[in-house]
Amino acid sequence: MTLVLTTFDWVPEFPRGHVRDLRIRWLLEEIGREYEVDTVPAVERSAEHLARQPFAQVPMIRDGELSLFESGAILLHLAEGTELMPEGQDRALTLQWVIAALNSVEPFALQWEVARFFDEDEAAATRLEAPLRQRLAQLQAALEGRDWLVADRFTVADLLMSDMLRIPAQAGLLDDLHGLAAYAERATSRPAFGRAMADHMAHWQAADARQKDGAG
């Protein structure tokens, strides 16, 4: 049965390239699994959406009879049994780094991103930048002497961590962290990321075209 990935039907320009269905598309491209895309309204959350995702967010997937939400949970589910999820002790280390990405790095990045780009609160963004930079420096130190987080190969932990680094990198926060910048570039230079991003952006372009046709 074909996996179905659910994302929003449309979003404005700013979040495009960062809506988290991209993470799922990337992993699916890495493992070569086919999928279909379904949508839920972004403006008015439907009862069906809330029944599947109580916080009215995306992405969600249907994999056979299983319905899952939260990008981290989806990535872990899809990575099982593939090259992106090692076995034995390296599996435990991969899980460790997935949870570290979600709990120890992303909250610092998100608070700063919201202050700077959504609220446009320069004072808050400046205050939040210092702890974010500290976390980024700590991550670079943990990567010292290796290309990837676990097992000398690209895993689901690297996919998630490097996706989180894209906005800080674009904002220049990795400019003085050459090792971390190289790590992020190494991950997002993978062909699967390029294919996933192309499909992700094509989805929004098609949504724009539908809106234009409807307005006409």
C-alpha positions in Angstrom: 0.0 0.0 0.0 1.3 3.4 -1.0 2.3 5.7 1.9 0.3 9.0 2.0 2.0 12.2 3.3 -0.3 14.9 4.4 0.8 18.6 4.4 -1.0 21.9 4.1 -2.8 22.9 1.0 -1.1 26.2 0.8 1.3 28.4 2.8 2.6 31.9 2.2 6.1 32.5 0.8 8.1 32.7 4.0 7.8 29.2 5.4 8.2 27.5 2.0 11.3 25.3 2.1 10.9 24.8 5.8 7.4 23.3 6.3 8.3 20.0 8.0 6.8 17.7 5.3 10.2 18.4 3.7 11.9 16.2 6.3 9.6 13.3 5.5 10.0 13.8 1.7 13.8 13.8 2.2 13.8 10.5 4.1 11.5 8.9 1.6 13.8 10.0 -1.2 16.8 8.6 0.7 15.2 5.2 1.1 13.5 5.1 -2.4 10.0 4.7 -1.1 7.1 5.9 -3.2 4.4 8.1 -1.7 1.4 10.2 -2.5 0.6 13.7 -1.1 -2.6 14.7 0.5 -3.5 18.1 1.9 -5.4 19.7 4.8 -6.5 23.4 4.9 -3.9 25.7 6.3 -6.3 28.5 7.1 -9.3 26.8 8.7 -8.4 23.5 10.4 -10.9 20.8 9.7 -12.4 18.3 12.1 -10.7 15.5 10.1 -7.4 17.2 10.6 -7.9 17.5 14.3 -9.0 13.9 14.6 -5.6 12.8 13.2 -3.4 15.6 14.7 -4.8 17.1 17.9 -2.5 20.2 17.6 -3.6 20.9 14.0 -0.1 20.7 12.6 1.6 18.9 9.7 3.1 16.6 8.6 1.1 13.4 9.0 1.4 10.1 7.3 -0.8 7.1 6.6 1.2 3.9 6.3 -1.3 1.1 5.8 -3.6 1.2 8.8 -1.1 3.4 10.8 -1.7 7.1 11.1 1.2 9.1 12.6 2.0 12.7 13.3 5.1 14.5 14.6 8.0 14.7 12.1 10.4 13.0 14.6 8.1 10.0 15.2 7.4 9.7 11.4 11.1 9.7 10.6 11.9 7.1 13.2 9.1 4.9 11.9 10.1 5.1 8.3 13.9 4.7 9.0 13.4 1.3 10.7 14.9 -1.5 8.7 16.8 0.9 6.3 20.3 2.1 6.1 19.3 5.3 7.9 18.8 3.3 11.1 21.8 1.3 12.3 21.5 -1.8 14.5 22.8 -2.7 17.9 24.5 0.0 20.0 24.6 2.4 17.0 20.8 2.3 16.9 20.7 3.5 20.5 23.2 6.3 19.6 21.1 7.3 16.6 18.0 7.5 18.8 20.0 9.6 21.3 20.9 12.1 18.6 17.4 12.3 17.2 16.1 13.1 20.7 19.0 15.6 21.2 18.1 17.3 17.9 14.5 17.6 19.0 15.0 18.5 22.7 18.4 20.1 23.0 18.9 22.0 19.7 15.7 22.7 18.0 13.9 24.6 20.9 16.8 27.1 21.0 16.7 27.5 17.2 12.9 27.8 17.1 12.7 30.5 19.8 15.3 32.6 18.1 13.6 32.1 14.6 10.2 33.1 16.0 11.6 36.2 17.6 13.6 37.3 14.6 11.5 36.3 11.6 7.9 36.1 12.8 7.7 38.6 15.7 10.5 40.8 14.3 11.5 41.5 17.9 15.1 42.4 17.6 15.7 42.7 21.4 14.3 39.2 21.9 16.2 37.8 19.0 19.5 39.3 20.3 18.8 37.8 23.7 18.0 34.4 22.3 21.0 34.3 19.9 23.6 33.8 22.5 22.2 30.5 23.9 21.6 29.3 20.4 25.2 30.0 19.4 26.3 28.2 22.5 24.3 25.1 21.5 25.7 25.3 18.0 29.2 25.5 19.3 28.6 22.5 21.5 27.2 20.5 18.5 30.3 21.4 16.5 32.5 20.1 19.3 30.6 16.8 19.4 31.2 16.4 15.7 34.9 17.0 15.9 36.9 14.5 13.8 33.9 12.9 12.2 31.6 13.5 9.2 28.4 12.2 10.8 26.9 11.8 14.2 26.8 8.0 14.4 28.4 5.0 12.8 30.5 6.9 10.3 27.6 7.1 8.0 24.5 9.3 7.3 21.6 8.3 9.5 18.1 9.7 10.3 19.8 11.6 13.1 21.9 13.6 10.6 18.9 14.2 8.4 16.9 15.7 11.3 19.9 17.7 12.8 21.0 19.1 9.5 17.5 20.2 8.5 17.3 22.1 11.8 20.6 23.9 10.9 19.4 25.3 7.6 17.8 28.5 9.0 20.7 29.4 11.3 23.1 28.7 8.5 21.2 30.9 6.1 21.2 33.7 8.8 25.0 33.5 9.1 25.1 31.8 12.5 27.4 29.1 11.2 29.9 31.4 9.5 32.4 31.1 12.4 31.6 27.4 12.9 33.3 26.0 9.9 33.1 22.3 11.0 29.3 22.6 11.6 28.8 24.5 8.4 30.6 21.8 6.5 28.5 19.1 8.2 25.2 20.9 7.3 26.4 21.4 3.7 27.5 17.7 3.4 24.0 16.6 4.4 22.0 19.0 2.3 24.2 18.4 -0.8 22.9 14.8 -0.9 20.8 14.2 -4.1 17.8 13.0 -2.1 17.6 16.4 -0.4 17.6 18.2 -3.7 14.8 16.0 -5.0 12.8 16.4 -1.9 13.2 20.2 -1.9 12.2 20.3 -5.6 9.0 18.4 -4.9 8.3 20.4 -1.8 8.5 23.7 -3.7 6.6 22.4 -6.6 3.7 21.6 -4.2 3.4 25.3 -3.2 3.8 26.5 -6.8 0.9 24.2 -7.8 -1.1 25.6 -4.9 -0.4 29.1 -6.1 -1.7 28.2 -9.6 -4.9 26.7 -8.2 -5.5 29.9 -6.2 -4.9 32.0 -9.2 -7.3 29.9 -11.3 -9.9 30.0 -8.6 -9.6 33.8 -8.4 -9.9 34.1 -12.1 
